[in-house]
Amino acid sequence: MSFLSKLFGAGRGSVSEPEVDPVDHKGFKITAQPLKEGSSFRISARIEKEVDGVLREHVLIRADVINDPTEAHEASVNKAKQMIDQMGDMLFAQ
């Protein structure tokens, strides 16, 4: 891997295979996007909801890492649901 690839983040990113459908939870749309870091996956998800006609988005990234991509996907969805349950629309407060 070249220096420039490392500098601009190549080799680290969301799991793109296979493409998964978003999960609906209490009017929010959760898209699990675990981040590959070496042989592990960091818990990450995009949470979206339309509020007053505007699509709002929050990106959740946790310190937790999991070795199995399927488990990382499930954990990402579960953490996003937990945040929604705890914060609701305040998730988008500035």
C-alpha positions in Angstrom: 0.0 0.0 0.0 1.5 3.3 -1.0 2.1 6.2 1.4 -0.7 8.3 -0.3 -3.2 5.4 0.1 -2.4 5.2 3.8 -2.6 9.0 4.2 -6.0 9.2 2.6 -7.5 6.2 4.5 -7.3 3.4 2.0 -7.6 0.0 3.7 -10.0 1.5 6.3 -13.6 1.9 5.7 -17.1 0.6 6.0 -18.0 -3.0 5.2 -19.5 -2.8 1.8 -20.1 -6.5 1.1 -22.8 -7.5 1.2 -25.0 -4.4 0.9 -27.7 -4.5 3.6 -31.0 -2.9 3.9 -31.5 -0.2 6.5 -33.4 -1.1 9.7 -36.4 1.0 10.8 -36.6 1.7 14.6 -39.2 4.2 16.0 -39.2 6.3 12.8 -35.5 6.3 12.5 -33.5 4.6 9.7 -30.4 2.7 10.8 -27.7 1.7 8.3 -25.0 -0.4 9.9 -21.5 0.5 8.6 -18.9 -1.3 10.6 -15.4 0.0 9.9 -12.8 -2.5 9.0 -9.6 -2.0 11.0 -7.1 -4.6 10.3 -8.8 -8.0 11.0 -11.4 -6.4 13.2 -14.5 -4.2 12.7 -15.3 -1.1 14.7 -19.0 -0.6 15.6 -20.4 2.2 13.4 -23.8 3.1 12.0 -25.6 6.0 10.2 -28.9 7.1 11.9 -31.3 9.1 9.8 -34.7 10.7 10.3 -36.8 13.4 8.6 -37.4 16.2 11.1 -39.6 19.1 10.1 -39.1 18.3 6.4 -35.3 18.1 6.7 -33.4 14.8 6.5 -31.2 14.7 9.6 -28.2 12.3 10.0 -26.0 11.2 12.9 -23.0 9.0 12.4 -22.3 6.7 15.4 -18.8 5.4 15.8 -17.9 3.4 18.9 -14.5 2.4 20.3 -15.7 -1.3 20.5 -14.1 -3.6 17.9 -15.4 -7.1 17.0 -13.6 -9.7 14.9 -16.7 -11.1 13.1 -18.3 -8.8 10.4 -21.8 -10.3 11.0 -21.5 -9.7 14.7 -20.1 -6.2 14.1 -23.2 -5.4 11.9 -25.6 -6.7 14.6 -23.8 -4.8 17.3 -23.8 -1.6 15.2 -27.6 -1.8 14.8 -28.1 -2.6 18.5 -26.0 0.4 19.6 -27.9 2.7 17.3 -31.2 1.4 18.7 -29.9 2.0 22.2 -29.0 5.6 21.3 -32.4 6.2 19.7 -34.2 4.8 22.8 -32.1 7.0 25.1 -32.0 10.2 23.1 -34.8 10.2 20.5 -34.8 13.4 18.4 -32.2 15.0 20.7 -29.7 12.9 18.8 -29.7 15.6 16.2 -29.5 18.6 18.6 -26.6 20.9 17.9 
